Amino acid sequence: MEDRYTPRPRGRPRSRPTNKPASNVKALERALLLIGIVAEADSLSLTDLSQRAGIPASTAHRLLITLQNFGYLEFRPDSQQWSIGVEAFRIGSSFARRIKVVDAGRPMLRELMAQTGETANMAVADSGDVVFVSQVETHEPIRAFHRPGTRAHMHASGIGKALLAHFDAARLDTWMRDKGLAAYTDNTICEPQALRRELETTRNRGWAIDNEERTLGMRCVAAAIYNAHGEAIAGISVSGPTVRIPDRVLNEYGVLVRQAADRITESIGGAPPETGG
């Protein structure tokens, strides 16, 4: 009887699928470790880097080349040293700008709270949402509260609409397609053309209103903060119960919030966007 067998495949055995994510995470951990070591030391050779990281030189070199390709590290052939790249600087600068806005905004938030008696907030845009980063609460027992780190859908937020008002048509269309216009209350603007009209009004007026669009019984008045390029990078607002923010004070609060946002813009070296043709 003839023996039959299946020949063993040649070459390196294929890795198990479950090993790949773990391997990728390990590579990421090592890459981040290398970036941190370079940042602390300003510049280092491959040998010094591999020794400090406890990584074989061949492995470290592959990771360094990848980081170089993405701009996070730079290699200087004359000194054979690795140093921080422009992409790492850009990311670090983004964080610094955000912290600068938060620090510059605290006095304005306190002033807004004192002027209006309502909670003052600051938020920034992130992944199509607004994220609250700072707040000065009112002393009133009924108040709006947004814990730092809280996310909100932009079309149902005063600060969100203040920022959306500066999206161009294509960017706004993409945002609406990706995020959708969910209904939170009967006042939420869920129709694209109606939102476009609302944002045009917001842009012309200089401040936005959340008219019970996220939570019934709560109103918010907000304005955008700009960087040196006239780009809306954050926003501030006052928010509270509708009974304490009736129609008759909306314009007054809108002017106060717009003025406070302008002072923050000026303090961080920003400028409002140019208007006109």
N, C-alpha and C positions, 0 to 999 in steps of 0.2 A: 504494500500500500504506500502510495506516494505521500511523503510528509508535506504538509502545507503550513506556511507561516506568513505572517505579515512583516515585511522588512521594516526595521526601525528607521525612522526618518533621520537623515543626516543633518548636521549643523546644530546650532544652539537650540535647546528646547524653548518653545514659546512660553512666555511668562503667563502666569495665571491672571485673568482679568482683575481679580481682587487685589493683586499686588500693585497695579498701576497707580491708583489714587494715592496709596501710601507712599510710593516712590516719588510721585510728583510733589506731595506735601513735604517730604524730606528734602527734596531739591530746593523747594521754596524756602524752607527754614534755613537751609545753608546759604542760599543767596542773600536773604535778609540779614543773616549773621555777618556775611562779608561786607555788605553795605555799611552796617553799623560799625564794624571794625575800621574800615577805611575812613568813615566820617570822623571817628574819634582821633585817628592818628594823622589826618590830612592826606598822607600818601604813604604807601607801603609797597615793597617788592612782593612778587609771587611767593617766594620762600617765607617771608615774614608773615604774610597773610595766611598761608596754609598752616604754619606753626601755631599762630594765635587762634585760628578757628578750629584746629584739631582735625583738619581735612587733608587728605592726600593731595599733593601738588597737582597731579593730573586732573583730579575732580575739581579742585578749586579753579584751575585754569579754564575748564569748560564752562563753569558757572560765570567766571569773570568775563569771558568772551560774550556770553549771552547778555549779561548786564551792560556790557559795552555796546552791543548792537541796539539795545533799547535806550541808550543814552544815560543810564543810571551811573555808570562808571566810565572813566577815561583812562587810557594807557599812554604814558609818555615814553616813547622809544629811547630818547636821549638818556633818561635816568632809570629806565626799566621799572618805573613806579606806577602804581594804580592810585587814582584819586577820584573824588566825587564828580559825577557828570552833570550836565546842564538839566537833565530831566529830573534828577533828584532835587536840584535847586528849585526847579519850577514847582514841584509838589510841596516842598517845604515853604516856599514863598506863599503858596495858596493858603496854607494853614496859618502863616503869620498874618496875612491880610485879614483872615477871618477873625483871629484873635484881636487884631487891631480894631476892627469894626465893633466887636463886642465891648472892648474896653472903652472905646470912644463913645459908645452909645449909652453906657450906664448913667452918666449924669443927665443926659437928655430924657431917658426913661423915667428917672426920678422926678425931673421937672414936669414931664407930661402928666405923671400921676398926681402931682401936687396941683397942677392947673385944672385938671378935669375931675379929679377924685376917682378915676377909674384905673384899672390895671393897664400897665403899659408893657408891650411885648416887642421883642426883636426876633426875626426869623430869617433864614437863608434858604435858597433853593438847593435841592439835592435830589437827583434821579427823578425829576418830574414832580416832586412834592415840595412843600415847605417844611422846614424843620425849625422848631423854636429853640433858640439858643440863649435867651436872656429874658427876664421878666421882673418887673417891680409891681408887687401886688397892692391893690387898694386895701384900705382898712374896713371897707364896707363888708357886712356879713355875707351878702350875695355878690359873688364876683366871678369873672372869667378866670379860668386857670389852665395854663399850658405848661406842664412840666418840661424843663429843658430836655430836648431829644424827642419830644412829641412830634409826630408827622401829621400833616393835614393835606387834603387834596386842594390843589391850587385854585380851582374854579369856585370852591366854596369857602374861600378864606380871603379876608381883606388884604393881607400881605401878599397872598398868592396872586390875587388879581392885579395888585400894584406891580408885581413882577411880570405877569403875563402880558400886561399892557405894552411892554417893551419888546415882546417877541415879534419878529416879522411874520408875514402871512404864512410862508412856507413852514417856518418853525412852529407856529401855532397849530397849523393843520396837522403836523406830525405829532405834536404833543397830544392833541385831541384824539387822534387815531390810536396812539399808544396807551394813553391813560383813561380815555373815556370821560363821560360827563355824568357821573353817578348822582342820583337824587338823594339828598339827606333830609330835606324838608320840602314843603310845597313851594318855598321861595327859591330853592336851588335852581340856578340857570343851567338847564340841561340841553338846550337847543343851540347848535353851533353858531348860527347867524345871530341869535340873541346875545350870545357871549361876545361875539365880535363887536356888536354895537355897544355893549357894556364896557368893553375894554377901550374902545375909542373914546367914550365919555370919560373914562378914568384917565386916559392919557391926556386929554385936553384940559381936564379939571386939575390934574396934578395929585389927586388922592383917590383912594378906592373905598368902597363900602361893602361890608358883608352884612346884608340886611336879613338877619335870621336865616341865612342860607346853609349854615352848618348845624346850628342848634336853635330851635324855636325859643323866642324870648331873649336872645342875645344878639347884640350888634357890635360891629367893629369898624373903625375908620383907620385907614393905613396909607402909607406913602413909601416910595422906594428910595434907597440909598445908592449912590453911584460911585464907581471907581474913576481913576484918572482918564479912562477912555470913554466916559459917559455911559458905561454899561451898568444896568441895574444888578447889584450883587447881593442886596439884602433889603429888608424893609422893617419899619416900625409901625406900631399901631396902638390905639387905645380901644379897649373892649369892655363891655359890661351889659347889664340888663337893658332891654329896649325902653323900659319905663324911665331909666335914668339917662338914656341917649335918644330922646325923641327927635322928630324931624327938625324942630326949631334950632337944635344945637349942632346939627350935622355939619353945616358950613363952617361954624366956628371951630369945631374940633378938627375938621379937615385942614383948615389953615394952620392950626397949632401943630398938627402932626407933620404937615408939609414943611413948616419952618424948622422943626426939630430935625427932620430927615436931612434938610439942606445943611444944617450946622454940622451934623455928623459927616456928611459928604465932604464938606470943606475941611474938617479936622483930619481926615485921612488922605487929604490931597486929591480928592475926587472932583468931578465937575458934572453938572447936569448935561444930558445929551443936547446937541445943537438942534434947533428947530428951524423950520423955514427952508426955502430953496435957494 
